[in-house]
Amino acid sequence: MANLFKTVPTTDELKHRIQQALPGADVQVEDLNGGGDHFRAEIVSDHFQGLSRIEQHKLVYDVFGNEIGGAIHALSLKTSTPGGTQ
Amino acid sequence: MSTTNEEIRKFLESAISENEVMLFMKGTPDQPRCGFSMRTSAALNSLGVRYAAMDILPDPRIREELSAISDWPTIPQLFVHGKLVGGCDIVTEMYETGELADLIGVEQPDDAEPEPPSVEPPIQSAPLGLENRLSD
């Protein structure tokens, strides 16, 4: 189904791009409705240390720029540091 | 239409600064037009706080200007005391931990459930046709 649209990102692609931006991050990406446009990502990374939730989520949103709201209709995030959420 | 982007931005800025709790959403708290907006307003409703809500759908420029102000790409956006708190994920998480109640300065309801009451999977209620896009 997803193959109908060549620009549709896959969960692996999203995961890979997040890990490139945040080396060493533990990333789980889920395609919420199988349509390749609503994703949920859970990310555990040292890079989030000392950042507010807003700043943590912005780090991830920045990876995708204006694809959020475009090809990626929605990306739901849960971010934390290896030591726990903050 | 004679409203300029400048006027829209000024209006948004004053809405953010004049309302202690300001929610920008798709639709209204009574008739949310997107599951994410619905969950976010449901969290506020559960806390029983007074808040201002603005529907961003009527003019695509509202969203453009709002995202330019907040540097945040998605809707909904919740502002408390003039500062962006976050969208659905952050607000929901902070509701569950009690941080949202603390931030706004209200009591967390005793019967607070782990999730805001009117939970439906956001994907079920976010029909694509209702969305407006920044890129167009």
Backbone of each chain as ProteinMPNN parsed JSONL, in Angstrom:
{"seq_chain_A": "MANLFKTVPTTDELKHRIQQALPGADVQVEDLNGGGDHFRAEIVSDHFQGLSRIEQHKLVYDVFGNEIGGAIHALSLKTSTPGGTQ", "coords_chain_A": {"N_chain_A": [[0.818, -1.199, 0.0], [1.853, 1.217, 0.888], [3.625, 1.615, -1.08], [2.48, 2.904, -3.172], [3.011, 5.554, -3.078], [5.845, 7.183, -3.73], [7.278, 8.922, -2.159], [6.735, 8.374, 0.412], [7.923, 7.936, 3.665], [9.712, 5.297, 5.338], [9.54, 3.346, 8.394], [12.07, 2.436, 9.032], [13.673, 4.201, 7.636], [13.119, 6.617, 8.897], [14.042, 6.014, 11.455], [16.734, 5.599, 10.936], [17.505, 8.153, 10.098], [17.062, 9.651, 12.39], [18.908, 8.47, 14.074], [21.243, 9.137, 12.801], [21.361, 11.855, 13.252], [21.398, 11.938, 15.984], [23.714, 10.437, 17.272], [24.187, 7.179, 18.582], [21.765, 7.007, 19.79], [18.939, 5.296, 21.165], [16.411, 4.153, 19.28], [13.038, 3.733, 18.549], [10.696, 3.252, 16.088], [7.381, 3.563, 15.018], [4.848, 2.812, 12.734], [1.866, 4.24, 12.779], [-0.657, 3.869, 11.549], [-0.151, 2.337, 9.407], [-0.027, 3.667, 7.044], [2.13, 5.174, 6.394], [2.274, 7.842, 7.142], [1.574, 8.666, 9.671], [3.451, 8.637, 12.435], [5.059, 7.217, 15.323], [7.623, 7.851, 17.56], [9.954, 6.605, 19.839], [12.547, 7.717, 21.723], [15.647, 7.348, 23.148], [18.271, 9.094, 24.389], [21.535, 10.373, 25.027], [21.943, 12.903, 24.161], [19.815, 14.42, 24.901], [20.177, 15.228, 27.407], [19.85, 17.542, 30.003], [18.13, 19.163, 28.577], [14.964, 20.784, 28.048], [11.677, 19.336, 27.59], [10.471, 20.462, 25.348], [12.743, 21.384, 23.996], [14.038, 18.979, 23.532], [12.226, 17.676, 21.829], [12.287, 19.439, 19.715], [14.853, 19.083, 18.739], [14.541, 16.645, 17.462], [12.448, 17.138, 15.658], [13.748, 18.954, 14.067], [15.341, 17.373, 12.502], [13.733, 16.585, 10.454], [12.589, 18.812, 9.383], [10.564, 20.687, 7.156], [9.192, 18.468, 6.342], [7.613, 17.487, 8.303], [4.255, 17.652, 8.83], [4.017, 17.741, 6.188], [4.976, 15.381, 4.033], [5.396, 13.646, 6.149], [2.855, 13.309, 8.016], [2.211, 13.342, 10.722], [4.204, 13.16, 13.604], [4.592, 11.574, 16.418], [6.109, 11.945, 19.56], [8.231, 10.51, 22.055], [10.525, 11.288, 24.319], [13.562, 10.632, 26.056], [16.245, 10.492, 28.486], [19.06, 8.275, 28.994], [19.199, 7.966, 31.738], [16.62, 8.336, 32.567], [13.352, 9.916, 32.243], [13.047, 13.448, 31.856]], "CA_chain_A": [[0.0, 0.0, 0.0], [2.719, 2.388, 1.013], [4.416, 1.768, -2.301], [1.789, 3.77, -4.118], [3.601, 6.886, -3.01], [7.291, 6.974, -3.627], [7.898, 9.799, -1.167], [6.384, 7.952, 1.77], [9.067, 7.427, 4.405], [9.49, 4.061, 6.083], [9.979, 3.449, 9.796], [13.521, 2.261, 9.052], [14.292, 5.436, 7.159], [12.995, 7.59, 9.983], [14.934, 5.588, 12.533], [18.092, 5.836, 10.476], [17.774, 9.596, 10.072], [17.156, 10.131, 13.778], [20.172, 7.994, 14.642], [22.333, 9.925, 12.213], [21.39, 13.164, 13.901], [21.658, 11.73, 17.404], [24.484, 9.186, 17.287], [24.109, 6.391, 19.802], [20.417, 7.015, 20.355], [18.083, 4.123, 21.045], [15.242, 4.693, 18.574], [11.973, 2.83, 18.094], [9.714, 3.992, 15.289], [6.19, 2.764, 14.743], [3.918, 3.415, 11.77], [0.655, 4.065, 13.584], [-1.822, 3.355, 10.825], [0.302, 1.593, 8.246], [-0.138, 4.487, 5.835], [3.369, 5.898, 6.157], [2.227, 9.282, 7.409], [1.453, 8.923, 11.116], [4.473, 7.842, 13.104], [5.391, 7.476, 16.706], [9.008, 7.489, 17.821], [10.449, 6.674, 21.215], [13.97, 7.942, 21.557], [16.44, 7.508, 24.364], [19.555, 9.598, 23.928], [22.346, 11.264, 25.874], [21.885, 14.264, 23.63], [18.693, 15.133, 25.506], [20.576, 15.607, 28.765], [19.818, 18.959, 30.338], [17.208, 19.92, 27.733], [13.539, 20.672, 28.355], [10.98, 18.478, 26.628], [10.338, 21.228, 24.112], [14.043, 21.393, 23.295], [14.293, 17.605, 23.083], [11.396, 17.389, 20.661], [12.747, 20.274, 18.605], [16.026, 18.418, 18.165], [14.075, 15.589, 16.565], [11.703, 17.766, 14.561], [14.708, 19.616, 13.181], [15.871, 16.377, 11.572], [12.809, 16.401, 9.334], [12.238, 20.106, 8.809], [9.18, 20.89, 6.727], [8.492, 17.211, 6.041], [6.578, 17.381, 9.335], [3.1, 18.399, 8.33], [3.962, 17.467, 4.766], [4.998, 13.934, 3.786], [5.153, 13.042, 7.453], [1.707, 14.079, 8.489], [2.325, 13.513, 12.17], [5.244, 12.387, 14.276], [4.385, 11.636, 17.862], [7.422, 11.696, 20.146], [8.492, 10.361, 23.48], [11.981, 11.376, 24.425], [14.112, 10.538, 27.409], [17.678, 10.252, 28.571], [19.289, 6.934, 29.539], [18.951, 7.982, 33.172], [15.197, 8.485, 32.852], [12.762, 11.118, 31.649], [13.188, 14.665, 32.649]], "C_chain_A": [[0.856, 1.255, 0.0], [3.49, 2.65, -0.283], [3.746, 2.621, -3.363], [2.427, 5.148, -4.179], [5.091, 6.759, -2.756], [7.92, 7.809, -2.519], [7.586, 9.366, 0.271], [7.601, 7.385, 2.496], [8.714, 6.126, 5.131], [9.966, 4.252, 7.519], [11.498, 3.314, 9.879], [14.247, 3.536, 8.647], [14.255, 6.506, 8.255], [13.991, 7.281, 11.1], [16.386, 5.922, 12.189], [18.427, 7.333, 10.539], [17.877, 10.172, 11.486], [18.498, 9.714, 14.375], [21.386, 8.702, 14.047], [22.491, 11.262, 12.922], [21.774, 13.045, 15.375], [22.416, 10.418, 17.579], [24.376, 8.483, 18.65], [22.721, 6.311, 20.41], [19.745, 5.658, 20.169], [16.747, 4.592, 20.479], [14.274, 3.573, 18.187], [10.978, 3.66, 17.304], [8.58, 3.043, 14.888], [5.347, 3.532, 13.723], [2.51, 3.178, 12.312], [-0.524, 3.496, 12.799], [-1.435, 2.62, 9.544], [0.29, 2.383, 6.948], [1.11, 5.292, 5.537], [3.267, 7.391, 6.376], [1.995, 9.636, 8.873], [2.429, 8.012, 11.853], [4.555, 8.176, 14.586], [6.828, 7.014, 16.922], [9.307, 7.616, 19.309], [11.967, 6.693, 21.135], [14.631, 8.134, 22.911], [17.835, 7.941, 23.934], [20.22, 10.497, 24.966], [22.223, 12.717, 25.445], [20.773, 15.09, 24.267], [19.036, 15.66, 26.901], [20.521, 17.124, 28.957], [18.863, 19.796, 29.503], [15.77, 19.75, 28.235], [12.883, 19.772, 27.316], [10.841, 19.169, 25.278], [11.637, 21.166, 23.307], [14.391, 20.004, 22.766], [13.5, 17.3, 21.804], [11.841, 18.216, 19.446], [13.961, 19.668, 17.931], [15.589, 17.381, 17.132], [13.312, 16.183, 15.374], [12.651, 18.4, 13.551], [15.292, 18.655, 12.155], [15.017, 16.345, 10.304], [12.308, 17.706, 8.716], [10.784, 20.177, 8.373], [8.506, 19.622, 6.203], [7.404, 16.942, 7.082], [5.413, 18.257, 8.906], [2.96, 18.248, 6.83], [3.893, 15.959, 4.553], [4.78, 13.157, 5.079], [4.036, 13.845, 8.098], [1.802, 14.334, 9.987], [3.413, 12.614, 12.705], [5.074, 12.612, 15.768], [5.694, 11.217, 18.528], [7.342, 11.4, 21.637], [9.996, 10.313, 23.626], [12.411, 11.227, 25.872], [15.619, 10.345, 27.335], [17.884, 8.874, 29.189], [19.013, 6.868, 31.045], [17.478, 8.063, 33.535], [14.663, 9.745, 32.209], [13.102, 12.337, 32.485], [12.382, 15.78, 32.06]], "O_chain_A": [[0.633, 2.202, -0.754], [3.943, 3.766, -0.538], [4.379, 3.013, -4.343], [2.384, 5.821, -5.208], [5.528, 6.289, -1.706], [8.975, 7.451, -1.994], [8.117, 9.933, 1.226], [8.242, 6.457, 2.002], [7.559, 5.894, 5.488], [10.699, 5.194, 7.824], [12.144, 3.984, 10.686], [15.275, 3.905, 9.216], [15.241, 7.202, 8.497], [14.681, 8.163, 11.611], [17.147, 6.44, 13.006], [19.509, 7.717, 10.983], [18.681, 11.069, 11.743], [19.144, 10.485, 15.083], [22.419, 8.847, 14.701], [23.603, 11.735, 13.158], [22.399, 13.944, 15.939], [21.839, 9.409, 17.984], [24.463, 9.109, 19.707], [22.514, 5.636, 21.419], [19.948, 4.971, 19.168], [16.029, 5.349, 21.133], [14.67, 2.586, 17.567], [10.472, 4.665, 17.803], [8.798, 1.901, 14.483], [5.161, 4.744, 13.838], [2.019, 2.049, 12.305], [-1.307, 2.718, 13.343], [-2.285, 2.321, 8.705], [0.563, 1.838, 5.878], [1.158, 6.017, 4.543], [4.088, 8.144, 5.852], [2.199, 10.783, 9.273], [2.262, 6.793, 11.894], [4.176, 9.261, 15.029], [7.201, 5.914, 16.514], [8.957, 8.608, 19.948], [12.587, 5.802, 20.555], [14.22, 8.975, 23.71], [18.506, 7.224, 23.192], [19.567, 11.263, 25.674], [22.376, 13.637, 26.249], [20.784, 16.319, 24.184], [18.281, 16.433, 27.492], [21.08, 17.883, 28.166], [18.784, 21.01, 29.69], [15.411, 18.705, 28.777], [13.477, 19.483, 26.277], [11.054, 18.572, 24.223], [11.627, 20.928, 22.099], [14.967, 19.868, 21.687], [14.029, 16.748, 20.84], [11.78, 17.754, 18.307], [14.096, 19.725, 16.709], [16.192, 17.258, 16.065], [13.512, 15.776, 14.23], [12.399, 18.389, 12.346], [15.692, 19.069, 11.066], [15.53, 16.106, 9.21], [11.68, 17.7, 7.657], [9.883, 19.782, 9.113], [7.391, 19.677, 5.683], [6.412, 16.269, 6.803], [5.573, 19.451, 8.653], [1.922, 18.581, 6.258], [2.879, 15.331, 4.854], [4.077, 12.147, 5.104], [4.258, 14.921, 8.652], [1.502, 15.432, 10.455], [3.531, 11.454, 12.312], [5.368, 13.682, 16.301], [6.319, 10.243, 18.109], [6.518, 11.951, 22.368], [10.656, 9.406, 23.118], [11.709, 11.646, 26.792], [16.184, 10.074, 26.276], [16.98, 8.352, 29.842], [18.634, 5.816, 31.559], [17.121, 7.876, 34.698], [15.43, 10.555, 31.688], [13.404, 12.238, 33.675], [12.377, 16.888, 32.595]]}, "seq_chain_B": "MSTTNEEIRKFLESAISENEVMLFMKGTPDQPRCGFSMRTSAALNSLGVRYAAMDILPDPRIREELSAISDWPTIPQLFVHGKLVGGCDIVTEMYETGELADLIGVEQPDDAEPEPPSVEPPIQSAPLGLENRLSD", "coords_chain_B": {"N_chain_B": [[-9.535, 39.551, 0.972], [-8.469, 41.567, 3.61], [-6.822, 41.44, 5.761], [-3.55, 41.582, 6.979], [-0.48, 39.62, 7.043], [1.159, 40.589, 8.992], [-0.684, 41.765, 10.751], [-2.024, 39.482, 11.595], [0.022, 38.167, 12.922], [0.582, 39.967, 14.995], [-1.841, 39.838, 16.348], [-1.802, 37.16, 17.214], [0.424, 37.202, 18.859], [-0.457, 38.917, 20.876], [-2.577, 37.433, 21.856], [-1.188, 35.299, 22.964], [0.283, 36.566, 24.961], [-1.646, 37.754, 26.538], [-3.335, 35.826, 27.54], [-3.343, 33.587, 30.134], [-3.394, 30.807, 29.919], [-3.197, 29.484, 26.883], [-4.466, 27.976, 24.092], [-3.77, 26.831, 20.9], [-5.431, 25.329, 18.31], [-6.831, 22.743, 16.142], [-9.983, 23.225, 15.131], [-12.427, 23.51, 17.761], [-12.577, 23.43, 21.419], [-15.054, 22.229, 21.957], [-15.694, 21.135, 19.523], [-13.415, 19.553, 18.344], [-11.18, 19.226, 15.577], [-9.294, 17.405, 15.057], [-7.533, 14.602, 16.257], [-5.263, 15.0, 17.873], [-5.482, 17.624, 18.732], [-7.819, 17.317, 20.129], [-7.113, 15.614, 22.252], [-5.342, 17.216, 23.619], [-6.883, 19.44, 24.441], [-8.626, 18.015, 25.982], [-7.043, 17.243, 28.131], [-6.627, 19.694, 29.399], [-9.279, 20.284, 30.02], [-9.77, 18.271, 31.877], [-8.287, 19.136, 34.001], [-9.75, 21.205, 34.775], [-9.207, 23.885, 34.244], [-9.441, 27.346, 33.328], [-9.199, 28.322, 30.023], [-8.009, 29.896, 27.049], [-8.917, 29.315, 23.705], [-7.99, 28.933, 20.326], [-9.058, 28.466, 17.072], [-7.145, 27.343, 14.448], [-7.706, 26.774, 11.877], [-9.352, 28.391, 10.088], [-7.868, 30.224, 8.465], [-5.036, 29.665, 6.573], [-2.805, 31.181, 7.046], [-2.722, 31.73, 9.713], [-1.62, 29.527, 10.965], [0.884, 29.509, 9.748], [2.031, 31.918, 10.672], [1.907, 31.484, 13.415], [3.611, 29.26, 13.77], [5.928, 30.465, 12.995], [6.34, 32.263, 15.048], [6.583, 30.541, 17.243], [8.432, 28.645, 16.536], [7.754, 25.996, 16.184], [6.561, 23.109, 14.699], [4.025, 21.857, 14.528], [0.448, 21.471, 15.135], [-1.671, 20.79, 17.857], [-0.716, 23.735, 19.827], [0.292, 24.601, 22.98], [0.364, 27.327, 25.116], [1.612, 28.578, 28.151], [1.569, 31.088, 30.484], [2.673, 32.761, 28.542], [4.631, 31.233, 27.38], [5.73, 28.645, 25.202], [4.586, 25.441, 25.815], [4.197, 22.957, 24.648], [3.149, 20.406, 22.283], [0.643, 17.929, 21.624], [1.86, 15.487, 22.57], [3.703, 16.266, 24.597], [2.093, 17.748, 26.322], [0.212, 15.828, 27.091], [1.878, 13.986, 28.37], [2.843, 15.575, 30.452], [0.495, 16.107, 31.737], [-0.126, 13.6, 32.76], [1.946, 13.172, 34.576], [1.487, 15.11, 36.406], [2.806, 17.467, 36.173], [1.748, 19.41, 34.526], [-0.458, 20.431, 35.884], [0.925, 21.574, 38.043], [2.422, 23.538, 36.704], [0.457, 25.237, 35.692], [-0.707, 25.894, 38.003], [-2.792, 24.654, 39.399], [-4.755, 22.199, 41.211], [-3.996, 18.801, 40.796], [-6.509, 16.694, 39.633], [-8.056, 14.294, 41.816], [-9.086, 12.023, 40.75], [-7.681, 11.666, 38.508], [-7.013, 10.104, 35.547], [-4.787, 7.762, 34.02], [-4.665, 8.496, 31.361], [-5.898, 11.287, 29.488], [-9.459, 11.752, 29.515], [-11.061, 11.57, 27.048], [-9.881, 9.771, 25.246], [-8.964, 8.786, 22.102], [-7.466, 6.948, 19.521], [-5.326, 9.153, 17.942], [-5.026, 9.021, 15.197], [-7.391, 8.072, 14.224], [-9.075, 10.182, 14.097], [-8.152, 12.227, 12.591], [-8.769, 13.318, 9.905], [-7.389, 13.6, 6.695], [-8.279, 15.542, 4.944], [-8.975, 17.69, 6.45], [-6.808, 18.961, 7.268], [-4.552, 21.678, 7.173], [-1.833, 22.796, 5.245], [1.515, 23.75, 5.699], [3.155, 24.048, 3.573], [1.886, 24.754, 1.244]], "CA_chain_B": [[-9.269, 39.642, 2.41], [-7.534, 42.669, 3.775], [-5.95, 41.241, 6.91], [-2.181, 41.287, 6.564], [0.236, 38.681, 7.902], [1.634, 41.387, 10.124], [-1.802, 41.887, 11.696], [-2.267, 38.156, 12.166], [1.082, 37.877, 13.884], [0.359, 40.813, 16.178], [-2.987, 39.279, 17.071], [-1.367, 35.929, 17.879], [1.335, 37.562, 19.954], [-1.197, 39.449, 22.022], [-3.338, 36.311, 22.434], [-0.265, 34.512, 23.777], [0.721, 37.305, 26.155], [-2.771, 38.19, 27.379], [-4.047, 34.694, 28.129], [-2.451, 32.776, 30.945], [-3.361, 29.485, 29.289], [-3.669, 29.743, 25.516], [-4.335, 26.794, 23.24], [-4.058, 26.932, 19.466], [-5.841, 23.974, 17.941], [-7.665, 22.571, 14.956], [-11.337, 23.153, 15.655], [-12.655, 24.139, 19.063], [-12.673, 22.398, 22.467], [-16.318, 21.505, 21.797], [-15.673, 20.397, 18.254], [-12.05, 19.435, 17.821], [-11.17, 18.68, 14.218], [-8.121, 16.544, 14.935], [-7.369, 13.85, 17.499], [-4.217, 15.568, 18.724], [-6.082, 18.799, 19.373], [-8.823, 16.823, 21.066], [-6.464, 15.093, 23.46], [-4.721, 18.314, 24.346], [-7.909, 20.204, 25.148], [-9.193, 17.121, 27.004], [-6.173, 17.31, 29.307], [-6.948, 20.954, 30.086], [-10.624, 20.146, 30.577], [-9.7, 17.422, 33.066], [-7.733, 19.923, 35.107], [-10.749, 22.207, 35.139], [-8.666, 25.244, 34.169], [-9.961, 28.232, 32.287], [-8.178, 28.589, 29.016], [-8.465, 30.448, 25.776], [-8.596, 28.426, 22.595], [-8.202, 29.542, 19.021], [-9.055, 27.551, 15.93], [-6.193, 27.868, 13.459], [-8.074, 26.31, 10.535], [-10.028, 29.29, 9.137], [-6.956, 30.882, 7.527], [-3.738, 28.978, 6.666], [-1.747, 32.088, 7.514], [-2.654, 31.688, 11.182], [-0.65, 28.515, 11.325], [2.21, 29.956, 9.297], [2.55, 32.945, 11.58], [2.081, 30.882, 14.74], [4.826, 28.452, 13.769], [7.068, 31.391, 12.903], [6.537, 32.815, 16.39], [6.918, 29.525, 18.249], [9.426, 27.725, 16.02], [7.22, 24.646, 16.465], [5.945, 22.85, 13.392], [2.732, 21.173, 14.492], [-0.7, 21.923, 15.91], [-1.869, 21.976, 18.69], [0.359, 24.362, 20.598], [-0.19, 25.156, 24.24], [1.203, 28.325, 25.767], [1.245, 28.917, 29.523], [2.326, 32.284, 30.877], [3.397, 33.32, 27.412], [5.708, 30.352, 26.902], [5.291, 27.401, 24.577], [4.766, 24.233, 26.62], [4.376, 21.869, 23.714], [1.972, 19.917, 21.577], [-0.135, 16.863, 22.262], [2.68, 14.512, 23.307], [4.276, 16.848, 25.804], [1.005, 18.122, 27.226], [-0.342, 14.585, 27.644], [2.847, 13.433, 29.311], [2.894, 16.443, 31.638], [-0.766, 15.904, 32.45], [-0.058, 12.331, 33.481], [2.887, 13.255, 35.685], [1.088, 16.172, 37.329], [3.588, 18.688, 35.919], [0.913, 20.42, 33.88], [-1.203, 21.061, 36.981], [1.888, 22.415, 38.755], [2.794, 24.669, 35.868], [-0.667, 26.158, 35.591], [-1.024, 26.32, 39.358], [-4.039, 24.076, 39.882], [-4.615, 20.879, 41.817], [-4.245, 17.636, 39.947], [-7.713, 16.029, 40.142], [-7.778, 13.01, 42.471], [-9.496, 10.905, 39.903], [-6.954, 11.752, 37.246], [-6.713, 8.803, 34.954], [-3.485, 7.773, 33.354], [-4.806, 9.192, 30.082], [-7.065, 12.169, 29.457], [-10.659, 10.948, 29.349], [-11.662, 11.3, 25.743], [-8.815, 9.263, 24.396], [-9.132, 7.918, 20.946], [-6.212, 7.048, 18.78], [-5.381, 10.38, 17.15], [-5.112, 8.74, 13.771], [-8.771, 7.806, 13.843], [-9.9, 11.377, 13.985], [-7.431, 13.293, 11.908], [-8.935, 13.143, 8.462], [-6.416, 14.409, 5.969], [-8.915, 16.654, 4.269], [-9.184, 18.819, 7.342], [-5.53, 19.541, 7.625], [-3.96, 22.609, 6.223], [-0.41, 22.501, 5.12], [2.394, 24.917, 5.664], [3.966, 24.145, 2.371], [1.157, 25.209, 0.064]], "C_chain_B": [[-8.182, 40.679, 2.669], [-6.61, 42.504, 4.985], [-4.54, 40.903, 6.432], [-1.561, 40.262, 7.514], [0.734, 39.351, 9.166], [0.545, 41.499, 11.206], [-2.11, 40.55, 12.368], [-1.227, 37.866, 13.237], [0.905, 38.696, 15.164], [-0.784, 40.27, 17.029], [-2.567, 38.041, 17.859], [-0.472, 36.25, 19.067], [0.568, 38.103, 21.15], [-2.062, 38.351, 22.657], [-2.454, 35.502, 23.38], [0.092, 35.253, 25.068], [-0.45, 37.643, 27.083], [-3.521, 37.042, 28.046], [-3.065, 33.775, 28.848], [-2.279, 31.365, 30.354], [-4.011, 29.613, 27.915], [-3.412, 28.524, 24.649], [-4.692, 27.13, 21.795], [-4.315, 25.522, 18.964], [-6.575, 23.954, 16.61], [-9.089, 22.317, 15.44], [-11.426, 23.863, 17.001], [-12.698, 23.05, 20.122], [-13.971, 21.586, 22.36], [-16.327, 20.637, 20.549], [-14.27, 20.338, 17.687], [-12.067, 18.761, 16.448], [-9.965, 17.781, 13.982], [-7.921, 15.869, 16.289], [-6.331, 14.427, 18.443], [-4.741, 16.8, 19.459], [-7.092, 18.367, 20.425], [-8.183, 16.352, 22.366], [-5.887, 16.214, 24.304], [-5.773, 19.123, 25.1], [-8.566, 19.337, 26.22], [-8.355, 17.146, 28.285], [-6.473, 18.576, 30.109], [-8.329, 20.871, 30.734], [-10.59, 19.328, 31.867], [-9.152, 18.174, 34.263], [-8.718, 20.995, 35.562], [-10.216, 23.632, 35.088], [-9.419, 26.046, 33.104], [-8.855, 28.46, 31.274], [-8.82, 29.181, 27.774], [-8.053, 29.486, 24.681], [-8.876, 29.137, 21.286], [-8.097, 28.466, 17.943], [-8.14, 28.134, 14.855], [-6.632, 27.555, 12.027], [-8.633, 27.375, 9.583], [-9.109, 29.968, 8.115], [-5.583, 30.225, 7.653], [-2.625, 29.877, 7.186], [-1.638, 32.11, 9.028], [-1.583, 30.692, 11.603], [0.768, 28.923, 10.916], [2.818, 30.933, 10.284], [2.803, 32.364, 12.967], [3.376, 30.074, 14.797], [6.076, 29.319, 13.639], [7.378, 31.981, 14.281], [7.135, 31.755, 17.314], [8.077, 28.636, 17.834], [9.023, 26.281, 16.322], [6.325, 24.277, 15.295], [4.482, 22.404, 13.415], [1.686, 21.855, 15.36], [-1.252, 20.704, 16.629], [-0.584, 22.527, 19.312], [-0.258, 24.986, 21.845], [0.838, 26.133, 24.81], [0.691, 28.549, 27.187], [2.165, 30.049, 29.962], [3.223, 32.765, 29.747], [4.477, 32.443, 26.825], [5.146, 29.078, 26.309], [5.614, 26.215, 25.484], [4.989, 23.037, 25.709], [3.098, 21.537, 22.99], [1.345, 18.769, 22.35], [0.726, 15.92, 23.115], [3.146, 15.062, 24.639], [3.178, 17.166, 26.813], [0.409, 16.87, 27.885], [0.588, 13.994, 28.696], [2.871, 14.254, 30.607], [1.594, 16.377, 32.435], [-0.652, 14.664, 33.335], [0.861, 12.412, 34.697], [2.495, 14.308, 36.709], [1.837, 17.476, 37.096], [2.742, 19.8, 35.313], [0.102, 21.18, 34.933], [-0.291, 22.016, 37.75], [2.177, 23.698, 37.989], [1.683, 25.708, 35.821], [-1.076, 26.653, 36.972], [-2.402, 25.865, 39.812], [-3.735, 22.719, 40.52], [-4.827, 19.805, 40.76], [-5.497, 16.943, 40.483], [-7.378, 14.652, 40.695], [-8.059, 11.838, 41.551], [-8.793, 10.935, 38.551], [-6.614, 10.358, 36.746], [-5.366, 8.899, 34.272], [-3.521, 8.491, 32.01], [-5.952, 10.182, 30.207], [-8.289, 11.384, 29.004], [-11.047, 10.595, 27.914], [-10.647, 10.744, 24.758], [-9.339, 8.416, 23.251], [-7.796, 7.98, 20.239], [-6.292, 8.26, 17.852], [-5.582, 10.112, 15.663], [-6.547, 8.532, 13.307], [-9.503, 9.091, 13.478], [-9.147, 12.539, 13.36], [-7.55, 13.118, 10.403], [-8.052, 14.112, 7.689], [-7.046, 15.66, 5.362], [-9.063, 17.884, 5.139], [-7.892, 19.551, 7.658], [-5.16, 20.666, 6.658], [-2.449, 22.501, 6.295], [0.384, 23.8, 5.052], [2.972, 25.139, 4.278], [3.222, 24.725, 1.164], [1.098, 26.726, -0.032]], "O_chain_B": [[-7.125, 40.672, 2.039], [-5.722, 43.327, 5.209], [-4.361, 40.036, 5.577], [-2.039, 40.057, 8.63], [0.732, 38.771, 10.252], [0.812, 41.35, 12.398], [-2.417, 40.498, 13.559], [-1.552, 37.38, 14.321], [1.06, 38.18, 16.271], [-0.709, 40.245, 18.258], [-2.929, 37.887, 19.025], [-0.592, 35.652, 20.137], [0.892, 37.794, 22.296], [-2.256, 38.348, 23.872], [-2.893, 35.073, 24.447], [0.191, 34.646, 26.134], [-0.256, 37.799, 28.289], [-4.259, 37.257, 29.007], [-2.108, 33.265, 28.266], [-1.176, 30.82, 30.303], [-5.218, 29.822, 27.802], [-2.269, 28.092, 24.493], [-5.773, 27.645, 21.509], [-3.5, 24.624, 19.174], [-6.895, 24.993, 16.034], [-9.36, 21.304, 16.085], [-10.594, 24.71, 17.327], [-12.839, 21.873, 19.79], [-13.978, 20.387, 22.642], [-16.899, 19.547, 20.533], [-13.963, 20.981, 16.684], [-12.858, 17.853, 16.193], [-9.653, 17.436, 12.843], [-8.116, 16.487, 17.336], [-6.484, 14.361, 19.662], [-4.479, 16.993, 20.646], [-7.201, 18.983, 21.485], [-8.668, 16.665, 23.453], [-5.931, 16.176, 25.533], [-5.578, 19.455, 26.269], [-9.013, 19.849, 27.247], [-8.897, 17.078, 29.389], [-6.564, 18.541, 31.336], [-8.524, 21.331, 31.86], [-11.289, 19.644, 32.83], [-9.509, 17.885, 35.405], [-8.535, 21.614, 36.611], [-10.71, 24.501, 35.806], [-9.949, 25.503, 32.135], [-7.715, 28.756, 31.634], [-10.004, 28.988, 27.498], [-6.966, 28.91, 24.724], [-9.869, 29.852, 21.151], [-7.159, 27.669, 17.923], [-8.329, 29.265, 14.407], [-6.006, 28.015, 11.072], [-8.41, 27.279, 8.376], [-9.545, 30.255, 7.001], [-5.011, 30.226, 8.743], [-1.62, 29.392, 7.706], [-0.592, 32.464, 9.574], [-0.756, 30.969, 12.472], [1.726, 28.703, 11.657], [3.974, 30.794, 10.683], [3.789, 32.707, 13.619], [4.145, 30.187, 15.752], [7.149, 28.949, 14.115], [8.542, 32.173, 14.633], [8.069, 32.028, 18.068], [8.654, 27.942, 18.671], [9.864, 25.454, 16.674], [5.429, 25.04, 14.932], [3.775, 22.559, 12.418], [1.998, 22.698, 16.201], [-1.291, 19.634, 16.022], [0.464, 21.882, 19.319], [-1.194, 25.782, 21.772], [2.015, 25.807, 24.962], [-0.512, 28.694, 27.404], [3.385, 29.967, 29.823], [4.379, 33.128, 29.963], [5.167, 32.842, 25.887], [4.201, 28.496, 26.843], [6.765, 26.011, 25.871], [5.86, 22.205, 25.963], [2.106, 22.262, 23.06], [1.498, 18.657, 23.566], [0.364, 15.595, 24.245], [3.006, 14.416, 25.677], [3.315, 16.889, 28.004], [0.138, 16.859, 29.086], [0.153, 13.56, 29.763], [2.915, 13.702, 31.707], [1.589, 16.566, 33.651], [-1.033, 14.683, 34.505], [0.589, 11.796, 35.728], [3.107, 14.39, 37.774], [1.544, 18.483, 37.741], [2.987, 20.982, 35.554], [-0.011, 22.405, 34.884], [-0.688, 23.136, 38.071], [2.176, 24.793, 38.551], [1.938, 26.91, 35.9], [-1.712, 27.7, 37.103], [-3.101, 26.588, 40.521], [-2.639, 22.173, 40.395], [-5.734, 19.901, 39.934], [-5.553, 16.629, 41.672], [-6.545, 13.93, 40.145], [-7.373, 10.816, 41.57], [-9.24, 10.319, 37.584], [-6.006, 9.552, 37.451], [-4.872, 9.99, 33.986], [-2.507, 9.036, 31.573], [-6.891, 9.937, 30.963], [-8.174, 10.459, 28.2], [-11.329, 9.436, 27.613], [-10.561, 11.175, 23.609], [-10.072, 7.447, 23.452], [-7.075, 8.971, 20.353], [-7.23, 8.374, 17.063], [-6.232, 10.888, 14.963], [-6.88, 8.782, 12.149], [-10.424, 9.091, 12.661], [-9.482, 13.702, 13.587], [-6.575, 12.814, 9.716], [-7.988, 15.3, 8.005], [-6.407, 16.709, 5.281], [-9.254, 18.991, 4.636], [-7.901, 20.632, 8.246], [-5.437, 20.585, 5.461], [-1.887, 22.145, 7.331], [-0.023, 24.787, 4.438], [3.241, 26.268, 3.868], [3.843, 25.135, 0.183], [0.515, 27.263, -0.974]]}, "name": "protein", "num_of_chains": 2, "seq": "MANLFKTVPTTDELKHRIQQALPGADVQVEDLNGGGDHFRAEIVSDHFQGLSRIEQHKLVYDVFGNEIGGAIHALSLKTSTPGGTQMSTTNEEIRKFLESAISENEVMLFMKGTPDQPRCGFSMRTSAALNSLGVRYAAMDILPDPRIREELSAISDWPTIPQLFVHGKLVGGCDIVTEMYETGELADLIGVEQPDDAEPEPPSVEPPIQSAPLGLENRLSD"}
